[in-house]
Amino acid sequence: MGIVFNYLALKPALLKKAQGDKDVAEALIHHEDGTPEPKGVLNRIQVDKAWDGIAYLLSAERRATDDLYLPADPLAQAVVGREEMLGYGWFEEGKEPLILKPTDVRKIAAALKPVQQKHLRANYDVEAMRAADVYTAGADVKYLLGYFASLKAFYVQAAQAGAAVVIYTS
């Protein structure tokens, strides 16, 4: 068990509908594996427990603090999101899904595009990650890089589709 970050790419019309309808929002977040996705869902991935390690490797802003909340850096936003929530008061406090509008998704994809695994490997330092209280500090760099590759591809595809993104934990 632990905190797993999930990413949902969806058409802006479905995001708007979910923002106005708690049942739609909950159905998107509590979707069961193996069941068909609602119309308007373009992609759904998770990065297991690698999320904070990815944020640390990507973002100087994350490396400068032991608690990154609402980052300004688009590289960190790719992992933990921004401040706008999918419904206020609809979900358990601290577990509110965060949304990225298509303009945010395009900015994040553009920021991620030039990042290569060699850049992330240069920031991999287990002791520094432990000092920064990184969730799963000490995880193998290959584990983090594998999930980074999935996250980068997810954002590039979402940006190309003009999608919005919802980030939530499970």
N, C-alpha and C positions, 0 to 999 in steps of 0.2 A: 504494500500500500504506500501511497505517497501522493504528492501533487503532480498531476500530469496536465500539461497545457495542450489545448485543442484549438484548431484553426478551421474556420468554416468560411468558404468563399461563396457568395450568393449574389444574385442579381439585385441591383438597388431597389427595385420594386418590392421584392420579398423582404428586404431589410425594412423598408418603410412600413410594410404591412405588419411585420413582427414588432416594430416599435410602438404600434398602436393597438396591438392585441396580445395580451399576456399569454393566451393559450397557444398562439402561433409561435411566440418566442420560446415558450417552454418546450413545445414539440421539437423545435430546431435543436435546442440544447440537450434535451434528454432523448435524442434519437437512438434507437436500438440498432446495434450492428446487425447487418444482414437483412435489414428491411429497406425497401425502396426509399430513396431520398425524396423529399417534397419537391415539386416543380419549382425551379429557380435556384436550387442548390447546385453549385457548379463543382465543388470539391470540398473534401473534409480530410484533414490530417491531424496527427498528434505527434508530439516530440518527446513522449514519455517524460522522464524526469530530467531530461537534458536541457530544459529551457533556461535555467539560470546560468549554466555553464556556457551555453551558446551566447547568451547576452554578455557574459563576461568576456568571452573571446572576441566578440564583435565590437563592443562599445567601450570607448575610453570613459564615458560617463559612468558605466557600471563598474569599471575597474577602480574608479575613484571613490566608491562608496560601498558600504556593506548592506545597504537597503535601497534599491532602486525602485522608486514609485513615480509613475507618470513622467517618464523621461522626455527630454527635449530632442534627443538624438534619434533620428529615424532608424538607425541600426538597432537600437535598444527597443524602439517602438515596434519593430518587426516581431519581437519576442513577447513583450509584456503589454503592448497596446498604448492607448492614450486614455484620456479621462472620460470620454463620452460612453455612457452605459446603454445597454439594451434593456430598457425598462428600468425605472427607478422604484425600488422597494418591492420588486417582483421576485428577487432571488435572495438567497441567504447572504447576510452581510459579509463582505470580504470575498464573496464568490460571484459578484455581479459580472456578467459577460460585458466585455468592452467592445466597442465597434470602431472600425476604421472605414471611412467613406472612400469612394473610388479615387478621389484626389490624393488622399493619404496613402492608399495602396500603391498608386503610381510613384509617389515620392519614395516610398520604402523600397519598391522594386528597383528604382533607379539607384538608390544608395547601395543596395545589395549586389547589383549586377557586377561591379568591378571586384568585389571581394572574392578572393580565392582561398582555398584551404591553407596555403602556405602563410597567408596573412594571419589566419587564426592560430595556426601552430606556433607562431612567434609570440603569442600572448598566453600560451599554455604554460602555467607555472603552478603546480599543485599547492605549494606552500602559500603563495600569494592568494590563490583561490580560497584556501582555508581561512586565511587571515581576513579576506573580504566576505566571509560567511556565505560562499557560493553553495547553493543547494547542489548536492552530488559532487562537491569538490573531491578530487581524487579519481573521478571517473576517467576511464581510458579516453585519450584524445580521439581515437577512432570512433568511439560511441558518440561523442559530441559532434564530430565532423560529419558523420553519417546523417544525423538529424538536421544539421545545418544545411546539407545539400538538399534534403527534402523541403525544408522551409524556404530556401531560396527559390527552388523550382516552383513551389506553391505560389509565392508572391509574383514571380514573373508571369506565370499563367493567369493569375487573378488580375493583374494589371492589364494584360493583353485583352482580357475578356470584359474590362470595364467593371469589375466586380467590387463589391464591398466585402469586408472581412469582419467576422465576429471571433473574438478570442475569449475562451472560457476554460475553466479548470474542471478536472474530474478526479 
